[in-house]
Amino acid sequence: MIKKWTTHIMHTNINDDEYVKDIGNFLKSKYTSNNWPVDLREIDLFKDQGHQNELFNKAEQFITKCVNEYLLEVFESYYLVCEGSELSIDVHATNHKTIGAHQHNSAIISGVFYVEIDSGELIMHDPRGTASRGYPNDPGYAKYFGRHSIMPKPGDIILFPGFLTHEVAANTSDLPRIIIPFDVSEEENN
C-alpha cells in the first residue's frame, strides 16, 4: 500500500502472465480497434450475458480480494464485497489512447486491472488542492505536493479513492492498451 498525500493507493500484481494474456486475447476476439464500448457503463464485464466466460472468474476473485484488502486497510472495516453486500463492483473493459483528468465521484473506490499495456502511465494528482500554498517553491517541498505516476505492467491492479483526480498519459505504442477499470459503490436501495 502506497500512502501519498493523505491518500492510500494499492498497487499489486496477479502474478499470472499466461492468464492475463488469455483475458487479452478473449477481449480482442470480442472487439476490434473501432468497436470498444464508448460509455464505460455500457457493459459490465462480469455481469453481461454476452461476456460470460469462466475466464473472468479468477479476475473477479482477484479484484474482489484486492477491494476487500483495501477496505480493511483504509477504513479498518471489512465490508466483504460479495452477494448480499451493501457494496457492488462495476467492471468494464476499455482500449483508450489517452484519458484526461477526471474523478469517479460516485465511487468509494476506483481501480484498474491492466491486461495489455506498453505505454501510458497512470497519473494521480494531490487531492488537497491548495495544500502547497505558503510553502517555499523548493524541490524538497515540491515532491510532497506533486503528482504521483505509476507505469503499470500487465497483471497489475491499482486501487484508489474515487475522489482522486487521475489521468492516463497517451499510449505512444502501436499496441493496444487494454484495461479493466472498475468502481466500488454503495448499492442503491430500490
N, C-alpha and C positions, 0 to 999 in steps of 0.2 A: 504494500500500500504506500503510495506516494502522498505526502502531505505538503501541498503547495498552497501558499497564501493561507486561507482558513478553510481549505477545501481538500477533501480526500479524493484521490484518483487511484483506481485499481488498475494494474497492468500485469497480465499474466498470459500464459500460452497453453493451449490444449495439448501440445506435445504429441501430435499425431499427424505428420506431414501427409501420409497417404490418404487419410480420412479427409483432410482439408482439400486435397486435390480432387477427391471424389465428389465433394459438395460443389466445387467449382465447375467440374465437368457436367454435373447434373443441371446446375443453373444455366450454364452456357447452352445446354441442349433445350432449355425452356425458352430462352430469349436470344435474339440476335442483337447486334450492337444498337439497333434502332428501336427495339420494342420493349425495353425495360419499363416497368411501371413509372409513370411520371409522378404521380401522387404516391408518396411513401405509404400512405394509409390504405391505398387501393387494395393491396393483397397482404394478409397476414400469413407469412410463410409457413407457420406451424399449424394454422387452423384452416386455411383454404383447401377445399377438396381437390383442386387441380394441382396442388403441390404435395399431396400426401405421399410420403415416401419414408420408409423405415430409416433411410439415410439420415434424416433430420433428428432422430431420437437422441443420438449422442450429443449433437449440438444443443438441443433443447435442455438436456440434463446438465451440460456444462454451463450454459448461460444461467440456468436456474440456480445451480450451485454457487456460481460467482455472485449473483444478485444476493443470495442469502448470506454469503460471507461478507459482502459489502454492508448490508443492512445491520448485521451483527456488529461489525467493526465500527461503523459510523454512528449508528443510532442506539447501539447497545441493546438491540432488540432483535429477536429472530422472528420475522414476520411469516416465514415459511411460505414462499410463493408456490402454491400448488392449487389443485382443485378445491374450491370452497374457501379460498383465501380472500382477504379483502383487497389484495393487490393482484394485478394482472400484468403480463408481459406481452406487448405487441411487437411482433418481429417482422421485418421486411427485408428485401434484397434490392440492392442498387448497384449501378455501374456508372458513377458520375465522374466527369473530368475534374471538376472543382466544385466546392460548396462554400458559399460566402458565410460570413459571420452570422450566427444565429443562436437561439436558445430553444429549449424544449420546455417551456414554462408549465405545461400541464403535467409534466412527468416528475416523479420523485427522483428517479434515476434514469439516466440515458446511458447507452453503451453501444459499442460497435464490436462485432466479431469479424475479423479480417480473413477473407477467403483467398483472394489473389490481390497482391499489391506489390508494385515495383517502385513507385514514387508517389509523392503526395503526403506529406506529414500532417498529423492532426495537431492543430494549434489551438491552445486554450488561453483565455485571457483572464487577468486578475478580476474577480467578481466584486472587488471592493471599490471600484470606480475611482474616486479621487483620493484613495488612501495614501498616495505618494505626495500629496500636497504638503508643503512645508519641509520636506526632506531635501538635502542638498542634491544637486544633479551630479552624482558621483557613481561610478560603476559598482562600488560596493553596495550602494542602496538600490541601484537600478535592477540588479539581479533579484532582489527581494520583491520588486513590484512588476517585473517584466513578464512577458508571456511565457508559457511552457509548451514546448513542442516535443512530440513523440513521433519517430519514424517507425510505424508498425511493420511487422512481418507476418506472413501467412500463419494463421493459427492463433494470433494474438487476440486478446479481448481487453478492451479498455472501458471502464465504467466511471461515471462522474455524476454530480448532481445535475438535474435538468435545467437549473437556473444558470449554469456555467456557459458563458458565451464561448463558442468554439467555431472553427472553420477548418477547411481542408485545402491545403496548397494544391496547385494544379498538378495533374498527372502528366508528367512530361515524357512518359514511356509510351511506346506503341502497344503495350499490353493493357488489358482491361484492369480496372481496379474494382474488384467485386467484394462488396462488403455486406454484412447483415447487421444493420442498425436496429436497435430496439429501445423501447421506452417502458419503464415500470410506472404504472399509475394506479391510483385507487379505483376500485370497481365502482361504477355508478349504481346506486340503488334504484331499481325500477319500481 
